[in-house]
Amino acid sequence: MNTTRVILVRTHYAGNIGSVARVMTNFGLSDLVLVDPIADPKEHQARMMAAGGVAVLEAVRVLNFDDAVADCTLIYATAGDISGTLRATIAGTPQDLMPKFAASSGPKAIIFGPEPHGLTTEELGRAHALLTLPAVGVYSSFNLSMAVGLTLYELFNASLTVKPSVQREAAPFAPVDRALSHLEESFHAVSYLFGQNAPHLMHGFRHMILRSQPTASEVGMLHGLACQLHFIAEKWKESETDPPNLG
């Protein structure tokens, strides 16, 4: 569990930051990162709610989203709403998904969104899987620190029974994301992506790659594919003919 990072995005209330620091301490975690925080983690309310987790609170880092996940080989994000094509990916409860997370030995992160409305679709699209917390009744949203506590409790339980798997070394998120951006550009160049369905198609391709957790050499293969597609697109331009419709 000590390779797990908790990331809070645009947190509005200092008390929630402190409470998260406390519950992380309960489960032996120490890496807390804030992305574009609205609340100040140095506020008295944060320190008061942290109680025995003051050390985690004092070590908190404030980063942008890209830097917060750059070195992670596995990323889970919490989502209240998983409906719609652009949110169609692996989704489940912490009890369902935490065994795989606990078995992953590389740097990994769990991302929690802001209190009023959660993470954006674009932010959720960068995760390998989405975590949902089902509740009874029409009022299904949880307090941020409660959501963190429930999630980390399931991670702790999973870590007691799941042994780290012997697996190939997945590439960190940053180079994978660069390769996907490179591919997206090349797909546009050869007209594989076009029109109103382009975001949906790229979303599906992105998650197909993320689910495989590619290695560094496989990321190089993706860049190679993108370069070859760009080369073909340039050849089409030189020949002054339209590329075939690959969509």
C-alpha positions as CSV (number, residue, x, y, z in Angstrom):
1,M,0.0,0.0,0.0
2,N,2.9,2.4,0.5
3,T,3.2,3.0,-3.2
4,T,-0.4,4.4,-3.2
5,R,-0.9,8.1,-3.8
6,V,-4.2,9.9,-2.9
7,I,-5.0,12.8,-5.2
8,L,-7.6,15.4,-4.3
9,V,-8.7,17.6,-7.2
10,R,-10.0,21.2,-6.6
11,T,-11.0,20.5,-2.9
12,H,-13.2,23.2,-1.6
13,Y,-13.1,22.6,2.2
14,A,-10.0,22.6,4.4
15,G,-11.6,20.3,6.9
16,N,-11.9,17.6,4.2
17,I,-8.2,17.8,3.4
18,G,-7.4,17.3,7.1
19,S,-9.9,14.4,7.5
20,V,-8.3,12.7,4.4
21,A,-4.9,13.1,6.0
22,R,-6.2,11.5,9.1
23,V,-7.8,8.5,7.4
24,M,-4.7,8.0,5.2
25,T,-2.7,7.7,8.5
26,N,-5.2,5.1,9.7
27,F,-4.3,2.9,6.8
28,G,-0.6,3.6,6.6
29,L,-0.5,5.9,3.6
30,S,1.4,9.2,3.5
31,D,1.5,10.5,-0.1
32,L,-1.2,13.1,-0.4
33,V,-1.3,15.4,-3.4
34,L,-3.7,18.3,-4.1
35,V,-4.5,19.5,-7.6
36,D,-5.7,23.1,-8.0
37,P,-7.0,23.2,-4.4
38,I,-9.5,25.9,-3.6
39,A,-9.1,25.3,0.2
40,D,-5.8,26.1,1.9
41,P,-4.3,22.9,3.6
42,K,-2.6,25.2,6.1
43,E,-5.9,26.5,7.5
44,H,-6.6,25.7,11.1
45,Q,-9.6,23.6,10.2
46,A,-7.5,21.3,8.2
47,R,-5.0,20.8,11.0
48,M,-7.8,20.3,13.5
49,M,-9.5,17.6,11.5
50,A,-6.2,15.9,10.7
51,A,-5.6,15.0,14.4
52,G,-3.1,12.2,14.3
53,G,-2.6,12.7,10.6
54,V,-0.8,16.0,10.9
55,A,2.4,14.6,9.5
56,V,0.6,13.6,6.2
57,L,-1.0,17.1,6.1
58,E,2.4,18.8,6.5
59,A,4.0,16.8,3.8
60,V,1.1,17.5,1.3
61,R,2.2,18.5,-2.2
62,V,0.4,20.8,-4.6
63,L,0.8,19.8,-8.3
64,N,-1.0,20.1,-11.6
65,F,-3.0,17.1,-12.8
66,D,-0.3,15.9,-15.3
67,D,2.5,16.0,-12.7
68,A,0.3,14.3,-10.1
69,V,-0.1,11.2,-12.2
70,A,3.0,11.3,-14.4
71,D,4.9,8.5,-12.7
72,C,1.9,6.2,-12.0
73,T,1.5,2.9,-13.7
74,L,-2.1,2.4,-12.4
75,I,-4.7,5.1,-11.9
76,Y,-8.2,4.7,-10.4
77,A,-10.6,7.7,-10.3
78,T,-13.9,8.0,-8.3
79,A,-17.1,8.8,-10.2
80,G,-20.7,9.1,-9.2
81,D,-22.0,9.0,-12.7
82,I,-20.5,6.4,-15.1
83,S,-23.2,6.7,-17.8
84,G,-22.5,7.8,-21.4
85,T,-20.1,6.7,-24.1
86,L,-17.3,9.0,-22.9
87,R,-17.3,7.4,-19.5
88,A,-17.5,3.8,-20.7
89,T,-14.6,1.9,-19.3
90,I,-13.8,-0.5,-16.5
91,A,-16.0,0.4,-13.5
92,G,-16.8,-1.2,-10.2
93,T,-16.9,-0.7,-6.4
94,P,-13.7,-0.5,-4.4
95,Q,-14.4,-4.1,-3.2
96,D,-14.5,-5.2,-6.8
97,L,-11.4,-3.4,-8.1
98,M,-9.1,-3.1,-5.1
99,P,-7.6,-6.6,-5.3
100,K,-6.0,-5.8,-8.7
101,F,-4.9,-2.4,-7.4
102,A,-3.4,-3.9,-4.2
103,A,-1.5,-6.5,-6.4
104,S,0.1,-3.8,-8.5
105,S,3.6,-3.1,-7.3
106,G,4.4,0.2,-9.1
107,P,3.5,3.8,-8.2
108,K,-0.3,4.1,-8.3
109,A,-2.9,6.7,-7.5
110,I,-6.6,7.0,-6.5
111,I,-8.1,10.3,-7.6
112,F,-11.1,12.0,-5.8
113,G,-12.9,15.0,-7.3
114,P,-14.2,18.2,-5.8
115,E,-17.1,18.1,-3.4
116,P,-19.8,19.9,-5.5
117,H,-19.7,17.9,-8.7
118,G,-16.8,15.4,-8.9
119,L,-14.2,15.0,-11.7
120,T,-14.7,16.1,-15.2
121,T,-15.2,13.6,-18.0
122,E,-11.8,14.5,-19.4
123,E,-10.1,13.8,-16.1
124,L,-12.0,10.5,-15.7
125,G,-10.8,9.5,-19.2
126,R,-7.2,9.4,-18.0
127,A,-7.9,6.7,-15.4
128,H,-7.5,3.0,-16.0
129,A,-10.7,2.3,-14.1
130,L,-13.5,4.1,-12.3
131,L,-14.6,3.5,-8.7
132,T,-18.2,3.9,-7.7
133,L,-19.7,3.9,-4.2
134,P,-23.3,2.7,-4.4
135,A,-25.8,4.0,-1.8
136,V,-29.4,3.5,-1.1
137,G,-32.0,6.2,-2.0
138,V,-31.9,9.3,-4.1
139,Y,-29.1,10.9,-2.0
140,S,-26.2,8.9,-3.2
141,S,-23.3,11.3,-2.8
142,F,-20.7,10.8,0.0
143,N,-18.7,13.4,1.9
144,L,-15.2,13.5,0.4
145,S,-13.4,12.2,3.4
146,M,-16.0,9.5,3.9
147,A,-15.5,8.4,0.2
148,V,-11.7,8.3,0.8
149,G,-12.2,6.3,4.0
150,L,-14.5,3.7,2.4
151,T,-12.1,3.3,-0.5
152,L,-8.9,3.0,1.5
153,Y,-10.7,0.5,3.9
154,E,-11.3,-1.8,0.9
155,L,-7.7,-1.3,-0.3
156,F,-6.4,-2.2,3.2
157,N,-8.5,-5.4,3.3
158,A,-7.4,-6.4,-0.2
159,S,-3.7,-5.8,0.7
160,L,-4.1,-8.3,3.6
161,T,-5.0,-11.2,1.2
162,V,-3.5,-10.2,-2.2
163,K,0.2,-10.8,-2.8
164,P,1.9,-8.4,-5.2
165,S,1.9,-10.0,-8.6
166,V,4.9,-10.8,-10.6
167,Q,4.2,-8.8,-13.7
168,R,5.9,-7.0,-16.5
169,E,6.9,-3.4,-15.7
170,A,4.2,-1.1,-17.0
171,A,5.3,2.3,-18.3
172,P,4.4,5.4,-16.2
173,F,1.3,7.4,-17.2
174,A,3.2,10.4,-18.7
175,P,4.9,8.6,-21.6
176,V,1.8,6.6,-22.3
177,D,-0.3,9.8,-22.5
178,R,2.3,11.4,-24.8
179,A,2.1,8.3,-27.1
180,L,-1.7,8.5,-27.1
181,S,-1.6,12.2,-28.0
182,H,0.9,11.4,-30.8
183,L,-1.5,8.7,-32.1
184,E,-4.5,11.0,-31.9
185,E,-2.7,13.5,-34.1
186,S,-1.7,10.8,-36.6
187,F,-5.3,9.4,-36.7
188,H,-6.5,12.8,-37.7
189,A,-3.8,13.1,-40.3
190,V,-5.0,9.9,-42.0
191,S,-8.7,10.7,-41.5
192,Y,-9.2,7.8,-39.1
193,L,-10.6,10.4,-36.7
194,F,-13.0,12.9,-38.1
195,G,-16.4,14.4,-37.5
196,Q,-18.6,14.3,-34.4
197,N,-17.7,10.7,-33.5
198,A,-14.0,11.4,-33.3
199,P,-13.9,12.0,-29.5
200,H,-15.9,8.8,-28.8
201,L,-13.6,6.7,-31.1
202,M,-10.5,8.1,-29.5
203,H,-11.9,7.5,-26.0
204,G,-12.4,3.9,-26.9
205,F,-8.9,3.5,-28.3
206,R,-7.4,5.3,-25.3
207,H,-9.0,3.0,-22.8
208,M,-8.1,-0.1,-24.9
209,I,-4.4,1.0,-24.5
210,L,-4.7,2.0,-20.8
211,R,-6.3,-1.4,-19.9
212,S,-3.3,-3.2,-21.3
213,Q,-0.8,-1.1,-19.1
214,P,1.8,-1.0,-21.9
215,T,5.5,-1.4,-21.1
216,A,8.1,1.2,-22.2
217,S,9.0,-0.8,-25.3
218,E,5.3,-1.0,-26.2
219,V,5.0,2.7,-25.8
220,G,7.8,3.0,-28.3
221,M,5.8,0.8,-30.7
222,L,2.9,3.2,-30.4
223,H,5.1,6.2,-31.3
224,G,6.5,4.2,-34.2
225,L,2.9,3.5,-35.5
226,A,2.1,7.2,-35.1
227,C,5.3,8.3,-37.0
228,Q,4.4,5.8,-39.9
229,L,0.9,7.2,-40.1
230,H,2.2,10.7,-40.3
231,F,4.6,9.6,-43.0
232,I,1.8,8.1,-45.0
233,A,-0.3,11.2,-44.6
234,E,2.6,13.3,-46.0
235,K,2.9,11.0,-49.0
236,W,-0.7,11.5,-49.7
237,K,-0.2,15.2,-49.6
238,E,2.7,15.0,-52.0
239,S,0.6,12.9,-54.4
240,E,-2.3,15.4,-54.2
241,T,-4.8,12.6,-53.6
242,D,-7.2,12.3,-50.8
243,P,-6.4,9.6,-48.2
244,P,-8.9,6.7,-48.0
245,N,-11.6,7.1,-45.3
246,L,-10.4,4.8,-42.5
247,G,-13.2,5.7,-40.1
